[in-house]
């Protein structure tokens, strides 16, 4: 087991060094979403510690009080480590923020044990499973009248050979419990039966047949994708915002959002609130939808009960999600808030690639790109004037990670 870092130090009013015992937050894993959490809380004087996963960008923020590379949520001793880490460093009562799917699953499965040390806003597994397992997500959505794309879960290759489907389709994992080529990609496209069977076999070799879905690919790029983001209590939103994924990369079904705008769209809000109420969700959550121009319906794609990459957009739109989630976890009152339209978030390096690709195929013009930048307020994934180092390191860290892969 790795050695825990020393207790963070502060200087009291008399100028003496003393243990920092203010109630703060422990952020586990994640990348740009976790960086946004660190900045949101750190700017308000909340101490933030970071357990770094495979993407270290958040640890370079000036608002991180202490950080450590930990074994990760999938290691056998992860629970013992995290419990002892909290006890040894006097973090009892601190709020846990999961930065990714694996971290959220880990916290949820160990909800009771971790709650003895930390304030856990991630819901227990009987609730989170409806978001963590896409096969359950789509089942619940169909039960309550929320549209989804056509989805099929084959038992084996022969079962897949027999299904009648319309191409193109995507092969996607039911959950992202471990990192490999399939789960990192989020989805693989197949344009015909031969490529579908090939992709299916590759996916099965990585995650097993029980963890593979085949789903229709709804036409349209990022501009047809919408999200409902919220902080919830008992399935009810305390603060919320609707956003459009205006650009993504890759541009067909993006691994990552690159330019996101806050908008008004009551249809998405109604569908999302219906799902969240049945799910009984607490804490941070983001639901992704795609508009299907073939039948004029918004269809649920994913439910993410943890921080998300563009969470800092909320701060620009008047709903600072990490801060509100921390207050809610601390039992402090939070007024019902809705994010205002007209703000935007950009991840500059992949958005540059997305813009060039869309201009190349003719789906975006230079004037259209310039027009998209005319917003009320703009947040960046990595850059911040009061915290410049993560922005300077963003591209080098990304290139280094790709090289290691």
SENU-949881 format. One line per 8 residues: number of its first residue (from 1); for each residue y, z, x of C-alpha. Coordinates in nm, 3 decimals, padded with zeros to 5 digits. Layout:
REM SENU-949881
NUM> Y Z X ~ ...
This chain:
REM SENU-949881
1> 00.000 00.000 00.000 ~ 00.345 -00.088 00.129 ~ 00.582 00.192 00.229 ~ 00.853 00.266 -00.026 ~ 01.213 00.229 00.093 ~ 01.421 00.543 00.158 ~ 01.626 00.696 -00.122 ~ 01.952 00.504 -00.153
9> 02.255 00.691 -00.025 ~ 02.608 00.720 -00.159 ~ 02.918 00.908 -00.047 ~ 03.043 01.177 -00.282 ~ 03.409 01.264 -00.344 ~ 03.410 01.502 -00.046 ~ 03.286 01.225 00.181 ~ 02.935 01.368 00.227
17> 02.624 01.154 00.209 ~ 02.406 01.245 -00.092 ~ 02.106 01.095 -00.276 ~ 02.206 00.837 -00.538 ~ 02.059 00.980 -00.858 ~ 02.258 00.795 -01.126 ~ 02.035 00.626 -01.384 ~ 02.005 00.260 -01.294
25> 01.779 -00.041 -01.323 ~ 01.476 -00.168 -01.133 ~ 01.443 -00.548 -01.140 ~ 01.097 -00.683 -01.065 ~ 01.056 -01.038 -00.936 ~ 01.232 -01.343 -01.074 ~ 01.502 -01.567 -00.932 ~ 01.836 -01.671 -01.083
33> 01.785 -01.473 -01.403 ~ 01.723 -01.161 -01.197 ~ 02.031 -01.237 -00.989 ~ 02.233 -01.243 -01.312 ~ 02.089 -00.904 -01.413 ~ 02.179 -00.757 -01.074 ~ 02.536 -00.884 -01.097 ~ 02.588 -00.785 -01.460
41> 02.483 -00.424 -01.403 ~ 02.620 -00.389 -01.050 ~ 02.969 -00.493 -01.156 ~ 02.968 -00.204 -01.403 ~ 02.862 00.049 -01.143 ~ 02.497 00.071 -01.249 ~ 02.276 00.109 -00.938 ~ 02.021 -00.173 -00.918
49> 01.709 -00.182 -00.704 ~ 01.500 -00.496 -00.656 ~ 01.128 -00.547 -00.602 ~ 01.122 -00.900 -00.461 ~ 00.856 -01.155 -00.553 ~ 00.814 -01.505 -00.414 ~ 01.179 -01.602 -00.482 ~ 01.414 -01.379 -00.282
57> 01.759 -01.504 -00.386 ~ 01.854 -01.197 -00.591 ~ 01.802 -00.959 -00.300 ~ 02.098 -01.116 -00.115 ~ 02.343 -01.000 -00.380 ~ 02.595 -00.739 -00.271 ~ 02.515 -00.554 -00.593 ~ 02.156 -00.472 -00.492
65> 02.144 -00.109 -00.375 ~ 01.794 -00.140 -00.225 ~ 01.519 -00.401 -00.217 ~ 01.158 -00.429 -00.106 ~ 00.896 -00.702 -00.102 ~ 00.613 -00.559 -00.314 ~ 00.246 -00.660 -00.359 ~ 00.316 -00.835 -00.690
73> 00.202 -00.776 -01.049 ~ -00.139 -00.938 -01.001 ~ -00.251 -00.709 -00.718 ~ -00.513 -00.442 -00.792 ~ -00.290 -00.151 -00.685 ~ 00.028 -00.280 -00.852 ~ 00.037 -00.009 -01.121 ~ -00.027 00.278 -00.879
81> 00.234 00.136 -00.645 ~ 00.504 00.103 -00.912 ~ 00.444 00.451 -01.053 ~ 00.452 00.614 -00.709 ~ 00.752 00.404 -00.612 ~ 00.949 00.546 -00.903 ~ 00.843 00.905 -00.840 ~ 00.905 00.901 -00.465
89> 01.249 00.744 -00.502 ~ 01.371 00.956 -00.795 ~ 01.389 00.659 -01.031 ~ 01.266 00.849 -01.335 ~ 01.441 00.718 -01.644 ~ 01.554 00.393 -01.481 ~ 01.530 00.075 -01.689 ~ 01.267 -00.185 -01.593
97> 01.368 -00.553 -01.603 ~ 01.085 -00.808 -01.563 ~ 01.203 -01.124 -01.390 ~ 00.912 -01.352 -01.482 ~ 00.609 -01.402 -01.706 ~ 00.365 -01.226 -01.474 ~ 00.593 -00.924 -01.441 ~ 00.646 -00.903 -01.819
105> 00.272 -00.924 -01.881 ~ 00.204 -00.655 -01.621 ~ 00.463 -00.416 -01.766 ~ 00.341 -00.480 -02.120 ~ -00.027 -00.419 -02.038 ~ 00.067 -00.094 -01.861 ~ 00.336 00.010 -02.107 ~ 00.222 00.370 -02.159
113> 00.165 00.451 -01.790 ~ 00.497 00.301 -01.681 ~ 00.684 00.470 -01.966 ~ 00.599 00.807 -01.812 ~ 00.839 00.720 -01.527 ~ 01.068 00.438 -01.644 ~ 01.250 00.325 -01.957 ~ 01.040 00.025 -02.061
121> 01.213 -00.220 -02.293 ~ 00.935 -00.481 -02.265 ~ 00.718 -00.444 -02.578 ~ 00.355 -00.327 -02.550 ~ 00.080 -00.588 -02.535 ~ -00.002 -00.586 -02.906 ~ 00.348 -00.727 -02.956 ~ 00.406 -00.927 -02.637
129> 00.080 -01.121 -02.673 ~ 00.241 -01.333 -02.946 ~ 00.485 -01.462 -02.684 ~ 00.265 -01.452 -02.372 ~ -00.023 -01.659 -02.513 ~ 00.098 -01.994 -02.647 ~ -00.210 -02.042 -02.862 ~ -00.114 -01.720 -03.045
137> 00.252 -01.825 -03.053 ~ 00.171 -02.146 -03.236 ~ -00.075 -01.973 -03.470 ~ 00.184 -01.718 -03.578 ~ 00.453 -01.985 -03.611 ~ 00.232 -02.192 -03.841 ~ 00.147 -01.884 -04.048 ~ 00.514 -01.805 -04.118
145> 00.641 -02.160 -04.163 ~ 00.806 -02.224 -03.826 ~ 00.734 -02.581 -03.714 ~ 00.554 -02.651 -03.385 ~ 00.442 -02.965 -03.204 ~ 00.088 -03.088 -03.274 ~ -00.129 -02.878 -03.044 ~ -00.501 -02.885 -02.967
153> -00.711 -02.640 -02.764 ~ -01.028 -02.821 -02.650 ~ -01.344 -02.620 -02.592 ~ -01.457 -02.859 -02.319 ~ -01.420 -03.218 -02.199 ~ -01.648 -03.359 -02.470 ~ -01.444 -03.185 -02.738 ~ -01.130 -03.345 -02.593
161> -01.293 -03.690 -02.580 ~ -01.350 -03.672 -02.955 ~ -00.999 -03.572 -03.063 ~ -00.769 -03.835 -03.210 ~ -00.421 -03.792 -03.062 ~ -00.103 -03.992 -03.024 ~ 00.018 -04.054 -02.667 ~ 00.205 -03.944 -02.467
169> 00.082 -03.585 -02.461 ~ 00.117 -03.295 -02.221 ~ -00.146 -03.061 -02.081 ~ -00.005 -02.707 -02.056 ~ -00.136 -02.356 -01.982 ~ -00.163 -02.100 -02.262 ~ -00.006 -01.847 -02.026 ~ 00.131 -01.821 -01.672
177> -00.074 -01.529 -01.546 ~ -00.113 -01.662 -01.192 ~ 00.077 -01.911 -00.979 ~ -00.090 -02.245 -00.898 ~ 00.001 -02.614 -00.920 ~ -00.062 -02.621 -01.296 ~ 00.128 -02.308 -01.399 ~ 00.419 -02.384 -01.166
185> 00.459 -02.730 -01.320 ~ 00.446 -02.578 -01.673 ~ 00.307 -02.905 -01.810 ~ 00.144 -03.230 -01.696 ~ 00.210 -03.556 -01.878 ~ -00.066 -03.795 -01.983 ~ 00.012 -04.142 -02.120 ~ -00.342 -04.253 -02.203
193> -00.694 -04.119 -02.254 ~ -00.801 -04.165 -01.893 ~ -00.507 -03.973 -01.747 ~ -00.549 -03.703 -02.014 ~ -00.911 -03.639 -01.917 ~ -00.821 -03.637 -01.548 ~ -00.536 -03.392 -01.598 ~ -00.751 -03.175 -01.824
201> -01.024 -03.145 -01.562 ~ -00.767 -03.057 -01.296 ~ -00.619 -02.790 -01.521 ~ -00.960 -02.642 -01.607 ~ -01.045 -02.615 -01.238 ~ -00.733 -02.399 -01.188 ~ -00.716 -02.179 -01.500 ~ -01.039 -02.229 -01.696
209> -01.104 -02.412 -02.023 ~ -00.989 -02.121 -02.241 ~ -00.637 -02.141 -02.096 ~ -00.557 -02.510 -02.148 ~ -00.369 -02.670 -02.438 ~ -00.304 -03.036 -02.520 ~ 00.022 -03.097 -02.704 ~ 00.218 -03.394 -02.830
217> 00.524 -03.481 -02.622 ~ 00.822 -03.480 -02.856 ~ 01.055 -03.766 -02.758 ~ 01.396 -03.690 -02.612 ~ 01.540 -03.528 -02.302 ~ 01.705 -03.191 -02.251 ~ 01.980 -03.264 -02.503 ~ 01.715 -03.235 -02.778
225> 01.612 -02.886 -02.662 ~ 01.768 -02.570 -02.800 ~ 01.728 -02.199 -02.737 ~ 01.791 -01.879 -02.924 ~ 01.855 -01.589 -02.686 ~ 01.877 -01.229 -02.798 ~ 01.845 -00.859 -02.731 ~ 01.628 -00.717 -03.009
233> 01.539 -00.380 -03.154 ~ 01.246 -00.362 -03.395 ~ 01.242 -00.738 -03.439 ~ 01.612 -00.752 -03.531 ~ 01.870 -00.913 -03.300 ~ 02.138 -00.677 -03.172 ~ 02.313 -00.954 -02.976 ~ 02.233 -01.325 -02.984
241> 02.341 -01.674 -02.885 ~ 02.228 -02.031 -02.953 ~ 02.233 -02.280 -02.666 ~ 02.149 -02.643 -02.595 ~ 01.970 -02.749 -02.277 ~ 02.205 -03.041 -02.216 ~ 02.035 -03.135 -01.890 ~ 01.711 -03.041 -01.720
249> 01.505 -03.142 -01.420 ~ 01.275 -03.332 -01.426 ~ 01.462 -03.506 -01.705 ~ 01.163 -03.583 -01.934 ~ 01.023 -03.229 -01.977 ~ 01.211 -03.016 -01.734 ~ 01.064 -02.747 -01.517 ~ 01.409 -02.593 -01.512
257> 01.733 -02.605 -01.710 ~ 02.023 -02.739 -01.506 ~ 02.314 -02.748 -01.754 ~ 02.314 -02.531 -02.067 ~ 02.587 -02.501 -02.331 ~ 02.643 -02.237 -02.599 ~ 02.667 -02.388 -02.948 ~ 02.658 -02.304 -03.318
265> 02.331 -02.401 -03.491 ~ 02.233 -02.185 -03.791 ~ 01.898 -02.365 -03.837 ~ 01.776 -02.243 -03.497 ~ 01.899 -01.890 -03.563 ~ 01.712 -01.872 -03.894 ~ 01.383 -01.996 -03.746 ~ 01.407 -01.769 -03.443
273> 01.491 -01.458 -03.645 ~ 01.196 -01.523 -03.875 ~ 00.958 -01.540 -03.580 ~ 01.104 -01.234 -03.406 ~ 01.083 -01.022 -03.721 ~ 00.714 -01.099 -03.768 ~ 00.651 -01.046 -03.398 ~ 00.840 -00.714 -03.401
281> 01.002 -00.787 -03.066 ~ 01.210 -00.541 -02.863 ~ 01.427 -00.611 -02.559 ~ 01.527 -00.945 -02.410 ~ 01.381 -01.262 -02.558 ~ 01.446 -01.636 -02.553 ~ 01.287 -01.888 -02.791 ~ 01.284 -02.258 -02.702
289> 01.288 -02.532 -02.966 ~ 01.298 -02.911 -02.955 ~ 01.445 -03.138 -03.219 ~ 01.199 -03.404 -03.332 ~ 01.399 -03.709 -03.440 ~ 01.086 -03.857 -03.602 ~ 01.086 -03.603 -03.886 ~ 01.420 -03.425 -03.838
297> 01.269 -03.083 -03.763 ~ 01.322 -02.822 -03.493 ~ 00.988 -02.726 -03.338 ~ 00.906 -02.410 -03.144 ~ 00.792 -02.467 -02.785 ~ 00.798 -02.131 -02.606 ~ 00.883 -01.764 -02.646 ~ 00.994 -01.578 -02.330
305> 01.017 -01.199 -02.360 ~ 01.192 -01.140 -02.026 ~ 01.499 -01.257 -01.836 ~ 01.558 -01.631 -01.826 ~ 01.735 -01.852 -01.571 ~ 02.062 -01.908 -01.761 ~ 02.101 -01.554 -01.896 ~ 02.444 -01.526 -01.730
313> 02.577 -01.781 -01.981 ~ 02.580 -01.496 -02.231 ~ 02.844 -01.311 -02.032 ~ 03.078 -01.611 -02.055 ~ 03.010 -01.638 -02.429 ~ 03.081 -01.269 -02.497 ~ 02.723 -01.138 -02.505 ~ 02.634 -00.996 -02.163
321> 02.260 -00.968 -02.227 ~ 02.154 -00.755 -01.924 ~ 02.429 -00.501 -01.986 ~ 02.354 -00.482 -02.359 ~ 01.980 -00.449 -02.292 ~ 02.046 -00.167 -02.045 ~ 02.268 00.015 -02.296 ~ 02.006 -00.028 -02.569
329> 01.732 00.108 -02.341 ~ 01.956 00.406 -02.260 ~ 01.997 00.481 -02.630 ~ 02.366 00.390 -02.633 ~ 02.519 00.220 -02.940 ~ 02.551 -00.158 -02.929 ~ 02.757 -00.351 -03.184 ~ 02.608 -00.665 -03.342
337> 02.736 -00.957 -03.134 ~ 02.703 -01.336 -03.148 ~ 02.785 -01.562 -02.857 ~ 03.074 -01.802 -02.901 ~ 03.027 -02.176 -02.865 ~ 03.184 -02.392 -02.596 ~ 03.073 -02.215 -02.278 ~ 02.835 -02.355 -02.017
345> 02.601 -02.263 -01.730 ~ 02.512 -02.489 -01.438 ~ 02.259 -02.481 -01.156 ~ 02.440 -02.718 -00.926 ~ 02.170 -02.850 -00.689 ~ 01.906 -02.951 -00.949 ~ 02.179 -03.057 -01.193 ~ 02.305 -03.304 -00.935
353> 01.956 -03.456 -00.924 ~ 01.936 -03.458 -01.305 ~ 02.276 -03.629 -01.340 ~ 02.183 -03.897 -01.086 ~ 01.849 -03.960 -01.259 ~ 02.010 -03.988 -01.603 ~ 02.283 -04.220 -01.477 ~ 02.016 -04.433 -01.306
361> 01.820 -04.486 -01.631 ~ 02.135 -04.527 -01.840 ~ 02.107 -04.212 -02.056 ~ 02.427 -04.067 -01.906 ~ 02.755 -04.220 -01.788 ~ 02.995 -04.086 -01.530 ~ 03.255 -04.029 -01.803 ~ 02.991 -03.850 -02.011
369> 02.910 -03.623 -01.719 ~ 03.279 -03.541 -01.664 ~ 03.323 -03.474 -02.035 ~ 03.034 -03.223 -02.027 ~ 03.231 -03.016 -01.776 ~ 03.521 -02.969 -02.018 ~ 03.415 -02.626 -02.143 ~ 03.590 -02.299 -02.223
377> 03.415 -02.113 -01.945 ~ 03.152 -02.204 -01.686 ~ 02.889 -01.979 -01.525 ~ 02.686 -02.078 -01.221 ~ 02.325 -01.999 -01.143 ~ 02.394 -01.885 -00.787 ~ 02.766 -01.904 -00.703 ~ 03.004 -01.616 -00.778
385> 03.339 -01.555 -00.609 ~ 03.275 -01.180 -00.582 ~ 02.917 -01.228 -00.456 ~ 02.912 -01.545 -00.241 ~ 02.599 -01.507 -00.026 ~ 02.338 -01.604 -00.292 ~ 02.534 -01.922 -00.364 ~ 02.542 -02.015 00.005
393> 02.169 -01.952 00.041 ~ 02.053 -02.112 -00.284 ~ 01.976 -02.462 -00.156 ~ 01.831 -02.352 00.183 ~ 01.599 -02.105 00.007 ~ 01.488 -02.373 -00.240 ~ 01.414 -02.622 00.039 ~ 01.226 -02.356 00.236
401> 01.013 -02.271 -00.067 ~ 00.928 -02.635 -00.132 ~ 00.835 -02.680 00.234 ~ 00.598 -02.382 00.222 ~ 00.427 -02.525 -00.085
